[in-house]
Amino acid sequence: GVDLQQDDSPILDIFASQVASILQKATAYESEIQRADELARSNAMILALSKVASQLQSSSNSEMIFETVRNELKKMGLDSMVGILDDGKQNMYIQYVSANQDVIRWAEKLIGRRVSELTIPRHLWPTQKVVDEKSTHWDSMKSTLNIFPAIPESLQRTVLTTAGINLDNPVCFLPIATEQEVIGVLSIWGADLRQSDVPALSILANQVAAAIRNSDLFETEARRAREL
């Protein structure tokens, strides 16, 4: 400023030191807040995994396990969808989606078909490497537009917006795999989704795979018992 004088330097040095101290304390506080947030997030993930594991031990009902996955992820502001592949790995069918059920029923009335009856052809998948390479894929919800050829893009946008889904939100696609093959894809999305969540979500995908496998084994045994 025009009134700045060189004699002001000693006082300004003290002022600068005070500002530095304030900034250091603010940075330390922010680090503590971030550390506490990450710890709370980690604990929430561990609790979710343990609850799903408990369900796996006590039930062969995959729908109940999917509901547990839904409820635990909802607590962290996340939504999920389970897609199952056909035997030829060319089409995917939605087995479960945690989004607003009222909106889903409304969309089903508009198109005259249930979501579980819709087919997602391989060339319309947001990515194929999840199935081909058993790896995760990170994207935005925009990548899911047009995956249902029976639904116009404008209607898909309306449905997603009505369900409270922001198309700019991130989405993570994870393989649902057994030791032998990929049998489906687990999609997780939400504004609070973080890259650091991927290791825990991969375990969750493995738990979903176990639930599907247990359910299939149970149905096979039940069918065999009926035949006997």
Residue pairs with C-beta under 8 A, 6 or more apart in sequence:
38 196
41 76
41 194
41 196
41 197
42 200
44 72
44 75
44 76
45 76
45 197
45 200
46 200
47 72
48 69
48 72
48 73
48 75
48 76
48 200
48 204
49 200
49 203
49 204
49 207
51 68
51 72
52 65
52 68
52 69
52 72
52 204
52 207
52 211
53 207
55 64
55 65
55 68
55 211
56 65
56 207
56 210
56 211
56 214
59 65
60 214
60 215
60 217
60 218
61 215
62 95
62 211
62 212
62 214
62 215
63 96
65 207
65 208
65 211
66 82
66 95
66 96
66 208
66 211
69 80
69 98
69 204
69 207
69 208
70 79
70 80
70 96
70 98
73 79
73 80
73 98
73 188
73 190
74 98
76 190
76 192
77 190
77 191
77 192
78 188
78 189
78 190
78 192
78 193
79 97
79 98
79 99
79 165
79 188
79 189
79 190
80 96
80 97
80 98
80 186
80 187
80 188
80 189
81 94
81 96
81 97
81 98
81 99
81 186
81 187
82 94
82 95
82 96
82 97
82 176
82 184
82 185
82 186
82 187
82 208
83 92
83 93
83 94
83 95
83 120
83 184
83 185
83 186
83 187
84 92
84 93
84 95
84 176
84 183
84 184
84 212
85 91
85 92
85 131
85 182
85 183
85 184
85 185
86 92
86 93
89 122
89 131
89 182
90 121
90 122
91 119
91 120
91 121
91 122
92 119
92 120
92 122
92 125
92 184
92 185
93 116
93 117
93 118
93 119
93 120
94 115
94 116
94 118
94 120
95 116
95 184
97 104
97 115
99 163
99 165
100 162
100 163
100 164
103 159
103 162
103 163
104 115
104 163
106 159
106 162
107 115
107 151
107 155
107 159
108 114
108 115
110 155
111 150
111 151
111 155
113 150
118 148
118 150
118 151
120 147
120 148
121 149
122 128
124 146
124 147
124 149
125 131
125 147
125 185
126 137
126 139
126 143
126 144
126 147
126 171
126 173
127 137
127 139
127 143
127 173
129 135
129 137
130 136
130 137
130 173
130 174
130 175
130 182
130 185
131 175
131 182
131 185
134 175
134 177
134 182
135 175
136 172
136 173
136 174
136 175
136 198
136 201
136 202
137 172
137 173
138 170
138 171
138 172
138 195
138 198
139 170
139 171
139 172
139 173
140 167
140 168
140 169
140 170
140 171
141 160
141 165
141 166
141 167
141 168
141 169
141 170
141 171
141 189
142 167
142 168
143 171
144 160
144 171
144 187
145 153
145 156
145 157
145 167
146 153
146 156
148 156
151 159
157 167
160 167
161 167
165 189
166 191
169 189
169 190
169 191
169 193
170 189
170 190
170 193
171 187
171 188
171 189
171 193
172 187
172 188
172 189
172 193
172 197
172 198
172 201
173 185
173 186
173 187
174 185
174 186
174 187
174 188
174 198
174 201
174 202
174 204
174 205
175 182
175 184
175 185
175 186
175 205
176 182
176 183
176 184
176 185
176 186
176 205
176 208
176 209
176 212
177 183
177 205
177 206
177 209
178 209
178 213
183 209
183 212
184 208
184 209
184 212
186 201
186 204
186 205
186 208
188 197
188 201
